[in-house]
């Protein structure tokens, strides 16, 4: 199961007869209601919020409702969490591990489970069972709302609002009382401010009041030519925690503008631009997590933004955004964009497929990642950056048993690799608390995280081992450290992350134990996230020794560390131990029914249609189950996927996205498209947010990655073109997808057949490119492009 990095491609162009100017926008002919009240339950999405349109720059996020008489812009700042640093590692836990393992090896699952549930949990309240707003774990929260009251109630017409994906600007236009009004909304990454421009075709037609508020813990007041909302959140221990500030200023032409009380007031203006800056005092400096000059930074940001013209600010925003977004184009449908997005989504229930929606959804996923994850920010969380309540679903945290990983599945192959660094920095930032967890909670060395991680360095198991004890999570997030190197061949980066990879592997060397019946090394006590089984003693089992998920993840981590050590010419005794342990790992078994066994023994699943596909990790996002080196596992994985789907699997938005990628890896385009279309048909809001439900952004990101995986793969030691092209994508073109080895690829196809393809080598080196049964072997030079005409015979 050796993995080879060979090449990475970029597609440069190919003509398909499609216009290069196709519309890339979400658009609607009615607003989202700015006056609809939000509910308090985190588990139920607010319908109006799911109609609003997201903008962001990785730090600040906003949902634009676009309502006419009263506007609402719901705000987020990605570091805004309540709670605080807490010691949750349980020093008593590790001494029970030998007894739990012994019970599991003896088949005494009921006793082992009871002891695990009692001892292998965190101290304290943990995540509050997903309700972290009143405990130290905390929750990601809304920053609040910018509300604008135009003081009107008259009817309007010719309404349209849109989110233009190629410039990251929301636009609203309408006519009211004989006046044509337009608005523009964007959040600039270079300036770190939100700008909102109101215009009218009649002088003196703009009058409104603007306010800032949030559900709790805020004070808003006008002072020194701006409106300021500030406060401190609950630290979960009865005191004040994170501090925040939001500043709003305006510039106007004509009319009057003043700040009074808790309002910004505009009367009879011709044009108004609002500028908003926000920050918290959070810094990722374990164990303090404070120290940012949030007041000074926001003041400076507004000063700089308002010193330039609106046009200059907008141009800088567009240039910065397009530097990332324009790297990739996808064309599947020469269809006029003459149907509003929400209507088009509903019409899919009749047609079953819409290639325009597919390419729009693909680019929307890239837009959302650019908007919620810049390299010097926290990574995108369960909701990216957009959340409208003080208690967000699952606390809006960093779930490491798939969710935060799925957020970044699209980063490399859709040419947004630098955004991956937001996750890289976070992983390295939690290494110190994770080393504490490894030592105190598990009595080991190295570092280890479990399924729930927050901004305060929580790396302990959760409150319930059935979902909260997954030590395989460390290896899974480490895959992302390796993947960025695999796609870029950046050895300076690999030098930086190698110690983190090595210390994760060190933990597993101490964690693995020998199975007395096979002599093989197994992980445990461990779950197969988040499934359960019927144990031989009749009990309900969630914990066992050597579940396939853990074994696959650990095998891959050891492989990657050893490869990295070879590339960097590292040599130390730990590497020899890794080689020996890797050779003695219990590998996943294929059951009598031909499926991958989810556990080390053929235990029946309690939920055959479970949403997690944990035992198929090595098919995707891993690479060990591949046709080149392990065809028997590929066949067994196909049977496993079919079985799970036949029993109702893939029923959540993110799970369907995972299935899209799994089918793509199985080279089955029709089934991959079927599962993707299920997302559009059943798991998409009007604004195309992916629904678990409730909203989770990982489904958006995972589905985008799946579309790319259908068009280009590079995990089998070569670059494969159009590996899972469905018949519905008869004609098309894609430009700029990336492959491992530091290559970009562009190609077009006609009547389902490749018609043109180009490879661009970013670093140079050997490369094999495959299309169907044809393979081209080449040596490349950095910076050069190579037409792949030999594959067109």
N, C-alpha and C positions, 0 to 999 in steps of 0.2 A: 504494500500500500504506500510505496514511496511516492512522494509528490514532487513533480518537477516544475520549476518556473521556466517557461520558454519565451513567451512573447506577449506583448500587449499592443492592441491595435487601435487605430483611430480611423474612422471612416471619413473620408473627405468628400466626397460628393457624389453623386450619381444622379443622373437625371431620370425622372420617371414620368415626366409630363405633368407633374403636379405644380401648382403655383407655389412659389416661395413666400407668398404674402398671405397665406391662409390665416384666418382669424385665430388668435390664441387668447380667448377671453371667456370668462364666465359672465353671462349677462341676463338681466331680468327686466320685466316691465312693471314691476311693483316693488315697493320698499319692504324691508323688514320692519315690523312694528317697534318703534322706539318707546312706546308707552306700555307695552306688555310687561307684566311683572315676572321677575325670575322666581322660580320655586326655590325652596331651601334644600331639597334632597339632592345629594350629589349623584344619585343613581338614575336620575330622570333628567334628560336634556330639555332645555327650554326651546319650544318650537321657533320662536322669533330669533333666538340666538343662532340656531342652525340655518337661518336664512341670511344672516349677516355675513360680510365678507372679510377674510383675514388679511392683515398686513403686518409686517414685522421686519426687524433688522438683526435678530439674534439676541438683543437686549430688551427692546421694547416691542410689545405686540399690541394689536388693537383689532377689534371686530367692528366694522362699519355697518350700521343699520341702513343708512341712506334714507331715513324718513323725511318727510317734507316739512310739516309744521313744527315738529319737535324731532331733533336729531339726537341719537345716542351713539357715542363711540366708547365701547367697553375696552378698558385698558389693562395691560399686564406689564410687569417688569420681571424678567425671568428669575431673578434671585429672591423674589419676594416670598418668603416662607415664614410661617410662625414656628414655634418650637425653639429648641436650642440643643447644644451639645449635651449628651447624656452618656453615662457609662452603662451599657446594656449587656456587656459580656459576662457570662455566668462562670465564675471560677470553679464551681462544683461540677460542671457538665462533663469535663473530660474523664473524670475518674469512673464514670458509668459506661464509657464507650466499650471497654473489653467485655463487660457483662452483656450489653445489648447485642454486640456482635456474636457472642457465644450463643445467646438465645436464638438469634436469627439463623445461625448455622445449624442449630438443632431442630429448626422448624417450629419453634415455640413463639409464633408470631404474636399471639394475643398478649403474652407476657412482655415480649420485646417492645411491642407498640405502647403498652401502658407505661413501661419504664422510659421509653423515648419521649412520650408526651409529657412526662413528669420532669425529665431532667435536661433534655436537649432543646431548650428554649432560652430566649433572652431573659435577662433580669428586667424588672419594671413592666411598663405597659406596652412596650414594643410600639407597633404602628397604631395601637388603639383599634385593632381589627379593622383597619381601613378607615378609621375615624380619628385621625391624628390631630385634629384641630385643638383638642384640649389636653394633649399629652406632649411630652418633650419631642417626640418624633416629628410632630408638626405636619403641615400640609402646604402645598403650593396654593396660592390664593390670587384672586382678582386684585388688581391695583385699584380698581374703582371705575368710575364713569365720567366722561366729559359729556355733559348734557347741554344742548343748545335749543333754546325756545325762541322761535321766530314770531310768536305772538299772533299767529294766524290760524284760521279754521276753514278758509275758503277752499273750494275744490281746485284740482290741478289736472293737467293732461300732458300727453306726450312724454310720459315718465320713462326713464331708462337709467339703470345703474349697472356698472360692469367692473370686473377686476381684470385688467389687461395683464396677462402673464409675461409679455415680453418687455414691459417696463415697470411692473410692480406698482401700478397706480390704480386706485379705485376712483371711478368717475360717476357722478350723478348729474342728470339733467332733467329739467321739467319746465313746464309753463304754468304760471299762476298769475291771475289778475292782469293778464296781458304782458307779463314780463317773462323773459327766458332766463332761467337760473342754471348755473353750472357750479359744480364742486369738484375738487381734486383732493385726494388723500394719499399720502405715502409716508413711510418711515425711513429716513436716511441712515444708512450705516456709517458713511464718512462723518456725518454731523452728529449722529446719535440723537436725533430729534424727530418728532412727528410734525408734519406740516399739513395744514388743511386750508385750501384756498376757496373762498366763496366769491362768485362773480355774478353779475347781472347785466343784461343789455340795456338797462335804463338807469340813469344816474339816481343816486339816493334811494335805491330800492332795497338796500340791505339794512335790516334792524333786527337785533336779537340780544338775548342775555345768555351768557355761558356760565356754567357752574361745574365744580368738581366735587364728587362725593364717592363714598364706598359704604358697604353695609355696616361697618363698625370701625372703631378706633381711628378716627380721623378728625382733623380740624382744617377748615378751609377759610382763608382770609385774604383780602386784597392788601398788598403792601408793596411799596417801592416800584410801582408800575408793572405789577404782575399779580396773578392769582396763584396762591400757594396752598396745596393740600399736603399735610404731613401728619406723622403719628408714629406709634410704636406698636408692634404686634405682641400677642400673648406668647410668652416663652415656654408655656406648658408647665411651669413650676410656680405659678402664682405671681409672676412679675412681668416686666416689660422685656421684650426681646428685640428682634430686628427693627431698625428704624428706617423710615423711607421718606421721600419727598417727591412731589410732582409740581412742576412749575409751568404755568401757562402765560404766554404773552401774545399780543396781537399787534399787527401793523395794518393800517387802513389807508384808503384813498377816499377823500371826501367824507362828509358827515362828522360824527363825534364818537369818541371812544373814551371810556373811563372805567376805573376799577373802584368798586364801592362795596363795602361789607364783605360778602362772600360771592360777589358776582363780577363778571366782566360784561360791560354794557356797551353795545354798539347802536348808534342811531343814524339812519339816513346815509349810510356809506355807499360808495360805488363798488368797492372791492375790499375784502378783508382776508388776511392770512393769519391763521393761528399757528403758534409754535409751542410745542410741548416737550419738556424734558423730564425724565424720571430716573431715580436711582435709589439704592438702599445702601446701608453701611456694611453689607456683607462682603467678605473676601474669603476665598477658599484656603485659608491659612490655619490648618489643624494645629492645635485644638481650639483656637480662639474664634475663628470665623467672623471677625470684625475688622474694621480699620479703613474701609473705603471712605474717601472724603465726598460723600454723596451730595452734600449741600454745595460744596465748591465745584464739583464736576458738573452738576446740572446748571449752575449759574454760568459757568464758562461755556457750556454747550449752547445755551440760549444766546449768550452774547455773540458768539462766533456765527451762529446761524442767522441771527437778525442783522448782522453786519453785511451780509451778502444779499443780493437780490433773490427773490423767489425763483427766478429763472435759473440763476447760478446754482442754487441749492438743488433744484430739480434735476438739472443737467448732471451734477455730481452724483446724485442718487442713481440716476438711470445708467450712467457710465459704470459705476461700481457694480450695480446689479447685473447688467448685461455682460460684464466681464465673466461672470459665472454662468448665467443662464444661456447665453448664446453659443456655448460650446457644443450643445447637442440639439439637433432637430430631428423630428420624426413626422413622417407623412404617410398616412394610411388611407386617407379618404379625400378625394377631390370634391367635397360636398360643401355647398354654400352654407355659411353659418347664419341661417335665417330663422332659426327656432331658438327661443330663450332656453337657457340651460335647464331650468326646472321642468319646462314643458318637454324638452328633449329626453330628460331622464324618465318622465312618465311614459312617453311614447315607446320607450324601450320595452315596456311590458307587452307591447303588441309585436314589436319587431324582433326582440331577443338579442339583437346585436346592433351596435352603432359605432362604426370605426372613427367617426369624428369625436365622439365622447371618449373613446379609448385613447386617442392621441392627446386629447385635452387633459384627461385624468393623469396620463403619464407626465406631461409637463407641469401639471398642477402639483404633483408630488415633488418634483424638483423645485418648484417655486416655494413650496412649504418648507423644504429643508433649508433653502437659502435664507428664508425669512425667520427661521427659528433656531438656526445653529451656525453661528460664525465661529471661527477657530479660536478666538479669545474669549468665548462666552461659555457658560454652562452648556452641557449637551441638551438637545431636545428631550423633554420629558414625556410622560404618557400622553400629554395633550399638546406636545410641541412647545408652544409658548402661550396658548390661548385657553383661558379658563375664566368663567364668569361668576364663581362663587367663593365663599370663604372656606368651604370644604369641597375639595375637588375629588372626583372618583379615584379610588385607590390612593388618595392623598397626592395624586399627580407626581408620584415619586419616580425613581429609576428602578423598575422591575428588571432583574437581571436573569430571569429564567426564560426570556425571549424578547421582551418588549423593547427595552432600550437598544438591544442589538438590532431588532427589526427596523428601528428608526434609521439605522445607518446601512442597511443592506444596499441601498441605492447609491451610496456616496461614491464608491469607486467606479462601478460600471457605467454610471451616468455622468461621469466626468466632473464630480464635485468632491474629489478626494481631499482637498484642503479643509473642507468642512468636517471631515472625519476627525481632525485634530481636536475638535471640541470634546469628543469622547475620549481620545487619547489622554488629553490633559486631565480629564476628570478621573480616569482610571488611575493614573499616576498620583493624582491628588488624594485618592482614598487608600493608597497603599499603606500609609502609616497606621490609620485606624484598623485596616484589615489585617495588618501584622499583629496588632494588639488582639484582635479577635482570634487569629490563628493560635496565639500563645495562650491566652486566658480561657477562651471558650473551648478550644480543641486540644490544648497542650502540645501544639506543634510549632514548627518553624515556617518561614516564608510568610505568605499572606493569603487570606481567604475571605470572600464575601458570600453572602447568601441572597435569597431572592429580592429583598427589599433594601434599597439604599436611598438615603436622602442627602440633602446638602450639608447636614451636620455631622457627616462621617459615621452614620449608622451602618455597621457591617455585620451585626450579630444575626443569628437566626431569628425568625419571627416568632409569634406567640403560639403557633401550632405547627408541628413538624410536617404535617401532611402537605402544607404549601410553603412553610417557612424554613425548611431545612433542605437546602439544595447546594451542597458544596461544589457541585459541578458548574455553578454559575461563574466562578472565577475563571475556569478554563474557557468558558464560552465567550466572556468579554475579552479575554486575551486573543481570541481569534481575530478581533478587529485590529489589535496592535500588529499582528502579522500581515493581515490582508493589505493594509496600507503600504507596507513594504513590497508585498507581492505585486501590487499594481504599479508601483513607482520605481522600484529598485533603488531607493534612496538609502544609501548605506549610512549616512550621517543620522538619519531618522532611526535606523535599526540600532545603531550604537546607543541612542537615547533610550529606546524601549527595551533593549535586551535585558538589562538587570531586572526590570519588572516581570518580563516573561520568565526569566530564570527563577525568580523567587516564588512565582505562582507554581512552577513545576516542583520546587523544593517542598512546598506544602504537601503536594500529592504524594511525594516519595515517603513522607511520614504518615500520611493518611491511609494509604493502601495497605491491606493486610492479605495474608494468604488464605485462600479458600481451602479448608481441610479436605474437601472431597475432590477437588481438581488440582490443587497445588498452584493455581493461578492467582494473580493479584486482583483484588476487587475493592471497589469503593463502597463505603457504608459506615454506619447506617445512612441510607440515601433513598430519596424518592425518585420516581419518574414523573417529572412535573406534568400535570398535577393530578395524575391518574391514580386509580386504586385497583386492587386485585382481590380475588377470592383466595385467601391463604389456605394451605392444606389442613390447618387445624380448625377451619370453619370461620375464622375471624375475618374482619375486613382489613386488608393490608394496604398500607401506603409506603411503609418503610421496608427495605430489604437490603441485601448485599449484592453489589454488582449489577444494578440496573443498566441496560444497554446505553442509555443516555450518558451516564457518567463515564462509562468505559470508552465510548466513542470520543467524548470531549477530551478526556485525559490522554488518550492515544494521540489525538491530533496535536494537543499542546506539546507533548514530549517530542513529537516529530518536528514541529515548528521550532522549538528551542534548539534541538540538535542541528537543524538546518541553519538557523541563525548563527549558532556557534561556529559552524564551518565557514560561513560567509565572512564572519568577523575574525576568524582565526583565533577563536577562544579555546582555551584548554584548561580544565580543572577536574578534580576527582568527581565532582557532581555529575559531569556529563557521562562518565562511565556508568554511574549508578542509574542515570536516566535510560541509557541504552539497555541495560540489563532489565530494568523494570518494564520498559516498553515491550521487550521480547517476551515477558512473562505475564502481560496483561490478559485477563480473560476477555476475549473478543465477543461481540454479539453473536448469538446463536440463531440458526434458522430452524424453526419448529417443524413438526411433522406435517403441518398444513401448508408449508412453504413460505410462511411469513417470518419477518424479523421478530424474534421474541423480545417483548418490551422489558422483561425481567430475566434474570439468569436462569430461571426455571419457567416452564410453560404454565404460568398461573393465568387463569381466565380473567379478563378485564371486567371490572365492575361496570364500566361505561364504555362499551365497544366503540361508540361514536364520540369519544372524547375530543375536545377542541384542540388539545396539545398533540403534536406528532413527535413527541420527545425522542422516541427510539429511532426516528428517521433523520436525526441530526446529521449523521454522516453522509446522507444523500444531499441535503441542503439545510443549513448553509455550509456544512462541512463538505469534504471532498473525497473521503476514503471510499465511499460507495460509488464507483464509477465504472463505466464500461471497459475502459482500457486495462484496469488492474483488478477489479473485483466484480465481474459481471454477474456472478451468482448472488451477490448482495443487492445489485440493482434489480434483478428479477424478484427477489424476496421483498424488497422495499416496495415494488409496484403492487404486489399482492397485499402488503400491509396497508398501503394507501387506499386501495380499492375497498378493502374490508372496512376501514374506518369510515370512509365516505358512504358506503352502503348502509351503515348504521347511524348516519346523521352527523358525522364529523364535518368540520369546516363550517360550522353554523354561526360562528362569530365573524365579524369583519376581518380581524387580523388573522384568524385561523384560515379563512378562505384565501387570504393573501399568501400565507405559507403554502397552501395547497397549490396555488398558481406556480410558485417557484419549484415545488416538488415535481409537478407534472412537466414543467419546462426541463428540469434536469433528466427526466425520463424520456425526453425528446418527443413528447406527446402534445403537439400544438392544439388539437381540438379540445382535449380535456383541460389544458392550461387556460385556454380562452373561456371555456365553460365556467370554470371556477372564478375567473376574473369577472365575467359578466354577471355572475351571481352577486358580486359586490355591488355592481351598478344597479342591479334589479332590486336587491333586498337590503343592502347594508350601506346605502349612501344617502346623506341628507341633501336638501336642496342646494346647499353650497358645496356639495361633494365631499364634505367631511365623512370619514369612514366611521361606521357605528359598530361598536361591540355587540349591542349597545350597552351603556351610553358611548358617546364619542371617545374614541382613542385614535391617535394619529398614526400609530404604528401600521394600521391597515392601509392607510394612504401610501406610506413609504414602502411597505412590503409589496404592495401591488405594482407600484412603479418599478421596483427592482425586478419583479416577475416578468413584466413586459420586456425589459431589457434582456433578461435571461432567455426569453423565447427567441430573441434575435441574435444573440452573441454569447458564447460561453468560452471559458478559458481555464477550467479547473482540471482538465484531464491531460495537462502537459502540452496542449496545443490550442490554437485559436480556432473555434468552430463557428462558421457562418450559418445563420438561419437554421439552428438545430431544432426548433419547435415552431415552425411557421404554420399557422392554421389556414385552412382554405379561405376563410373570410378576409384574410389580409392578402388578397390576390396580387395586388400591385402596391408597391410602396418604396420608401427610401428612408434611410437613417444616416445621420452624420454625427461623428464624434463620440461614439460609445468606446469604452475603454476595456482593455483585456490585461490579464496578468502578464508581467514582463515589460511593462511600460510601452504599450502600443495603443494607438487609437485606430478605429476602423470606420470607414464610411462605405455604404453600399446601397444598391437599389435592386429591385426585382420586378419581374413582369410575368404575369400568369403563373405565379408561384415559383418561378425560376430566377436564380441570381442573374442579373444582367450587367452589373458593374460593381467593382469593389476596389478599395484602396487601403493600404496599410501605411500608417505613419509611425516610424520608430522614434520614440522619445529619448531612449538611452542607447539603442543599438544592441546587437547580439543575435544569436541564432533564434529562429522562429519557424514553427510549422503551422500552416494554415490549412484547415479542412473545410470542404464543402461537399456534403454527401459522401461519396466514396473516394473523392479526389483529395490528395494532400500535396501541398507545395512546401518544400523545405528551402529556407533562405537564410543568408547571413545579412544582417542589416546594419546600417550606420546611423548614429544619432542624428535626428533632425531631417532625415530623408523620407520621402514617400515612395511607396511601391505599389504599382497597379497589379492586381491579382487576376490578370487576364487568363492565366493558365487554368484557373478554376472554372472558366466559362465554356469549356469544350463540351 
